[in-house]
Structures are given as structure tokens and as C-alpha cells.
């Protein structure tokens, strides 16, 4: 009876392990890399927002950035809406 329980749970455990290594773990690594990138942004860095705008960081605040558009218009951008850093 004990082996029946183990043999019936084994595919479920294997499925969870595959799910973890193929989906959950890479997503966690990507989120950590994004958080590190956002925390290392500084004045003068060019970034792309989630909306597709290319802006330059003018000032770093605790929860947001003050960014400049191409016409030097300043606006506030919440840190979680930074998509990526543009390489110069």
C-alpha cells in the first residue's frame, strides 16, 4: 500500500520539479536582474519605459525617477515602469 502511494505521487512531484526549473526559477532570476538594473541607474542613463519611451534619468528618488524627454520636458517615472537600460 505504501508503494502505491509513492508511485502515484512520483509523477506529480516530477511535474512540479519540471515546472519549477523551466518556469518559476528563470522568472525569479529575471526579476532579480531587473531589480538590480533599476537600483543601479544613475543620472544621465538612457532608459526605455514599459510604454516605449526613450528617456534620460535626470534625478533618482526613492520610489521614482525624474526623467527628461527628447525636448527636455521633465516628468516623474515610477521605478517599476523601467523596461531596460539603453547601452550607449
C-alpha positions in Angstrom: 0.0 0.0 0.0 2.9 2.4 0.8 4.5 1.8 -2.6 1.1 2.6 -4.3 1.1 6.0 -2.7 4.7 6.7 -3.6 4.2 5.6 -7.2 1.1 7.7 -7.6 2.8 10.8 -6.2 6.0 10.4 -8.1 4.7 11.8 -11.4 3.2 14.8 -9.6 6.5 15.6 -7.9 8.4 15.2 -11.2 5.9 17.5 -12.9 6.3 20.2 -10.1 10.1 19.9 -10.4 10.0 20.4 -14.2 7.6 23.3 -13.8 9.9 24.9 -11.2 13.1 24.7 -13.2 11.5 25.7 -16.5 9.2 28.5 -15.4 9.5 29.7 -11.8 13.3 29.8 -11.4 14.1 31.7 -14.6 11.3 34.2 -13.8 12.8 34.8 -10.4 16.3 35.3 -11.9 14.9 37.7 -14.5 13.0 39.7 -11.8 16.2 39.9 -9.6 18.3 41.1 -12.6 15.7 43.8 -13.4 15.6 44.9 -9.8 19.4 45.2 -9.7 19.4 47.1 -13.0 16.8 49.6 -11.7 18.7 50.1 -8.4 21.9 50.8 -10.3 20.5 53.5 -12.6 22.0 57.0 -12.2 21.7 60.4 -13.6 22.5 60.5 -17.3 21.5 56.9 -18.0 19.2 56.4 -21.0 16.3 54.0 -20.4 13.3 52.6 -22.2 10.0 52.7 -20.3 7.3 50.0 -20.5 5.4 52.4 -22.7 8.2 52.5 -25.2 9.5 56.0 -24.4 13.3 56.6 -24.6 14.2 59.0 -21.8 17.2 60.1 -19.8 17.4 59.9 -16.0 17.7 63.4 -14.6 17.3 62.6 -10.9 16.9 59.4 -8.8 14.4 59.5 -6.0 13.3 56.7 -3.6 10.3 55.4 -5.5 10.6 57.2 -8.8 12.9 58.8 -11.3 12.7 62.3 -12.7 13.4 61.8 -16.4 13.9 64.1 -19.4 12.3 63.5 -22.8 14.0 64.5 -26.1 12.6 68.0 -25.8 13.9 68.3 -22.2 10.5 68.0 -20.7 10.9 66.6 -17.2 8.4 64.0 -15.8 8.3 61.5 -13.0 8.5 57.8 -13.8 7.8 55.1 -11.2 10.7 52.7 -10.9 8.7 49.6 -11.7 7.9 51.0 -15.2 11.5 50.9 -16.4 11.8 48.3 -19.1 15.5 48.3 -19.8 18.7 50.3 -19.9 19.9 51.5 -23.3 23.5 50.7 -24.0 25.4 53.7 -25.3 
